Structures are given as structure tokens and as C-alpha cells.
């Protein structure tokens, strides 16, 4: 595929035929429906704490995979009529500024999440967002 063709696909000027769509999804490791659904998930700025040397391309792949999984999960919640409210188990904490405070908050979060902590710890490359909790 030429650089110009890829640019036209990205800008929506040309729609790839089914054969090209299959080639694209195979190359990117995605399912074809990925390109036809609206993204419900936007992620804030991420830091890869354990993988500082991770290539930008791999970071992008992990971010898009995460958005895809979360979008599918939210779709299921909507189909099943599940409530998707979020209660921050760390609400009310002061700003975290030391490594020890980060580790304590992470342990508290794992405890609050219970079984979800085990599930979340098996996500690709154990990459998590680092943020200021208030």
C-alpha cells in the first residue's frame, strides 16, 4: 500500500474495498468492525510506568486495544441494561506526590476492586494511567 493511499483512507477520501480492509485488519491485529463503530472511549494522557522505553508505535497499539476493549464492554453494558456509574474508591485523598503514596493508593485500589483487580492486572503489558487523585 502506498503512503498516498493510506493517507486517503485515514482522511476518509477513499473507502478501502473488502480485500484491502482484510489486509489492514490483519496487519493491525483488529477485527473489521473496529473501523465501523463509533468510539465511545477517549483516554487522557498516559504514562507507561513500567515500560518507559516502549516504542511509540507499541504504546499506540496498547492504547487503541484498550479503547477497543472498553468500547466493547460499554456496548455490552448498554445492551444488557447495566448501570455504568463509577464511584472512585480513592476519592477524598490528597494529591499523591511520592512513590510510597502511589504504592499505597494502588494497594488500596486493588483491595477496593477485589476480583476486578486480578482481572485488570492481566491486561496487555500491565500498562496503567498515572494520574493525580483528588
SETI-330654 format. One record per residue (C-alpha): residue number from 1; residue in three letters; chain; x, y, z. Coordinates in steps of 0.5 Angstrom, whole numbers. Layout:
# SETI-330654
+-----+------+-----+-------+-------+-------+
! seq ! type ! mol !     X !     Y !     Z !
+-----+------+-----+-------+-------+-------+
! NUM !  Ala !   A !     X !     Y !     Z !
...
+-----+------+-----+-------+-------+-------+
END
This chain:
# SETI-330654
+-----+------+-----+-------+-------+-------+
! seq ! type ! mol !     X !     Y !     Z !
+-----+------+-----+-------+-------+-------+
!   1 !  Unk !   A !     0 !     0 !     0 !
!   2 !  Unk !   A !     3 !     7 !    -2 !
!   3 !  Unk !   A !     3 !    13 !     3 !
!   4 !  Unk !   A !    -2 !    17 !    -1 !
!   5 !  Unk !   A !    -7 !    11 !    -1 !
!   6 !  Unk !   A !    -6 !    10 !     7 !
!   7 !  Unk !   A !    -7 !    18 !     7 !
!   8 !  Unk !   A !   -13 !    18 !     3 !
!   9 !  Unk !   A !   -16 !    12 !     8 !
!  10 !  Unk !   A !   -14 !    16 !    14 !
!  11 !  Unk !   A !   -18 !    22 !    12 !
!  12 !  Unk !   A !   -24 !    19 !     9 !
!  13 !  Unk !   A !   -23 !    21 !     2 !
!  14 !  Unk !   A !   -23 !    14 !     0 !
!  15 !  Unk !   A !   -26 !     7 !     3 !
!  16 !  Unk !   A !   -22 !     1 !     2 !
!  17 !  Unk !   A !   -25 !    -5 !    -1 !
!  18 !  Unk !   A !   -26 !   -11 !     3 !
!  19 !  Unk !   A !   -20 !   -14 !     1 !
!  20 !  Unk !   A !   -16 !    -8 !     3 !
!  21 !  Unk !   A !   -20 !    -8 !     9 !
!  22 !  Unk !   A !   -18 !   -15 !    11 !
!  23 !  Unk !   A !   -11 !   -13 !     9 !
!  24 !  Unk !   A !   -11 !    -7 !    14 !
!  25 !  Unk !   A !   -14 !   -11 !    20 !
!  26 !  Unk !   A !   -10 !   -17 !    19 !
!  27 !  Unk !   A !    -4 !   -12 !    19 !
!  28 !  Unk !   A !    -6 !    -8 !    25 !
!  29 !  Unk !   A !    -9 !   -14 !    29 !
!  30 !  Unk !   A !   -16 !   -12 !    29 !
!  31 !  Unk !   A !   -23 !   -14 !    27 !
!  32 !  Unk !   A !   -26 !   -11 !    22 !
!  33 !  Unk !   A !   -32 !    -8 !    26 !
!  34 !  Unk !   A !   -27 !    -4 !    29 !
!  35 !  Unk !   A !   -27 !     1 !    23 !
!  36 !  Unk !   A !   -35 !     2 !    23 !
!  37 !  Unk !   A !   -37 !     3 !    30 !
!  38 !  Unk !   A !   -36 !    10 !    34 !
!  39 !  Unk !   A !   -31 !    10 !    39 !
!  40 !  Unk !   A !   -34 !    11 !    46 !
!  41 !  Unk !   A !   -28 !    12 !    50 !
!  42 !  Unk !   A !   -23 !    17 !    50 !
!  43 !  Unk !   A !   -17 !    16 !    54 !
!  44 !  Unk !   A !   -13 !    22 !    58 !
!  45 !  Unk !   A !    -5 !    23 !    57 !
!  46 !  Unk !   A !    -2 !    16 !    59 !
!  47 !  Unk !   A !     5 !    14 !    62 !
!  48 !  Unk !   A !     8 !     7 !    62 !
!  49 !  Unk !   A !    11 !     7 !    69 !
!  50 !  Unk !   A !    14 !     0 !    68 !
!  51 !  Unk !   A !    16 !     1 !    61 !
!  52 !  Unk !   A !    19 !     8 !    60 !
!  53 !  Unk !   A !    23 !     5 !    54 !
!  54 !  Unk !   A !    17 !     3 !    50 !
!  55 !  Unk !   A !    17 !     5 !    43 !
!  56 !  Unk !   A !    11 !    10 !    41 !
!  57 !  Unk !   A !     8 !     5 !    36 !
!  58 !  Unk !   A !     7 !     0 !    41 !
!  59 !  Unk !   A !     4 !     5 !    46 !
!  60 !  Unk !   A !    -1 !     7 !    41 !
!  61 !  Unk !   A !    -2 !     0 !    40 !
!  62 !  Unk !   A !    -4 !    -1 !    47 !
!  63 !  Unk !   A !    -8 !     5 !    48 !
!  64 !  Unk !   A !   -12 !     3 !    42 !
!  65 !  Unk !   A !   -13 !    -4 !    44 !
!  66 !  Unk !   A !   -15 !    -1 !    51 !
!  67 !  Unk !   A !   -20 !     3 !    48 !
!  68 !  Unk !   A !   -23 !    -2 !    44 !
!  69 !  Unk !   A !   -24 !    -7 !    50 !
!  70 !  Unk !   A !   -27 !    -1 !    54 !
!  71 !  Unk !   A !   -32 !     1 !    48 !
!  72 !  Unk !   A !   -34 !    -7 !    47 !
!  73 !  Unk !   A !   -35 !    -7 !    55 !
!  74 !  Unk !   A !   -39 !    -1 !    55 !
!  75 !  Unk !   A !   -43 !    -3 !    49 !
!  76 !  Unk !   A !   -45 !   -10 !    53 !
!  77 !  Unk !   A !   -47 !    -6 !    59 !
!  78 !  Unk !   A !   -52 !    -2 !    55 !
!  79 !  Unk !   A !   -55 !    -8 !    51 !
!  80 !  Unk !   A !   -56 !   -11 !    58 !
!  81 !  Unk !   A !   -58 !    -5 !    61 !
!  82 !  Unk !   A !   -53 !    -5 !    66 !
!  83 !  Unk !   A !   -51 !     1 !    70 !
!  84 !  Unk !   A !   -44 !     4 !    69 !
!  85 !  Unk !   A !   -44 !     9 !    74 !
!  86 !  Unk !   A !   -37 !    10 !    77 !
!  87 !  Unk !   A !   -35 !    11 !    84 !
!  88 !  Unk !   A !   -28 !    13 !    86 !
!  89 !  Unk !   A !   -25 !     9 !    91 !
!  90 !  Unk !   A !   -20 !    13 !    93 !
!  91 !  Unk !   A !   -24 !    20 !    93 !
!  92 !  Unk !   A !   -22 !    25 !    98 !
!  93 !  Unk !   A !   -15 !    23 !    98 !
!  94 !  Unk !   A !   -10 !    29 !    98 !
!  95 !  Unk !   A !    -5 !    30 !    92 !
!  96 !  Unk !   A !     0 !    24 !    91 !
!  97 !  Unk !   A !     7 !    26 !    91 !
!  98 !  Unk !   A !    11 !    21 !    93 !
!  99 !  Unk !   A !    13 !    14 !    90 !
! 100 !  Unk !   A !    10 !    11 !    97 !
! 101 !  Unk !   A !     4 !    14 !    97 !
! 102 !  Unk !   A !     3 !    12 !    90 !
! 103 !  Unk !   A !     4 !     4 !    92 !
! 104 !  Unk !   A !    -1 !     5 !    98 !
! 105 !  Unk !   A !    -6 !     8 !    93 !
! 106 !  Unk !   A !    -5 !     2 !    89 !
! 107 !  Unk !   A !    -6 !    -3 !    94 !
! 108 !  Unk !   A !   -12 !     1 !    97 !
! 109 !  Unk !   A !   -15 !     1 !    90 !
! 110 !  Unk !   A !   -13 !    -7 !    89 !
! 111 !  Unk !   A !   -17 !    -8 !    96 !
! 112 !  Unk !   A !   -23 !    -4 !    94 !
! 113 !  Unk !   A !   -24 !    -7 !    87 !
! 114 !  Unk !   A !   -23 !   -14 !    90 !
! 115 !  Unk !   A !   -23 !   -19 !    84 !
! 116 !  Unk !   A !   -23 !   -14 !    79 !
! 117 !  Unk !   A !   -16 !   -12 !    81 !
! 118 !  Unk !   A !   -14 !   -19 !    79 !
! 119 !  Unk !   A !   -17 !   -18 !    72 !
! 120 !  Unk !   A !   -14 !   -11 !    71 !
! 121 !  Unk !   A !    -7 !   -14 !    73 !
! 122 !  Unk !   A !    -8 !   -19 !    67 !
! 123 !  Unk !   A !    -9 !   -13 !    61 !
! 124 !  Unk !   A !    -3 !   -12 !    56 !
! 125 !  Unk !   A !     3 !   -10 !    59 !
! 126 !  Unk !   A !     1 !    -8 !    65 !
! 127 !  Unk !   A !     0 !    -1 !    63 !
! 128 !  Unk !   A !    -4 !     4 !    67 !
! 129 !  Unk !   A !    -5 !    11 !    67 !
! 130 !  Unk !   A !    -1 !    15 !    72 !
! 131 !  Unk !   A !    -6 !    21 !    75 !
! 132 !  Unk !   A !    -7 !    26 !    81 !
! 133 !  Unk !   A !   -12 !    23 !    85 !
! 134 !  Unk !   A !   -16 !    28 !    89 !
+-----+------+-----+-------+-------+-------+
END
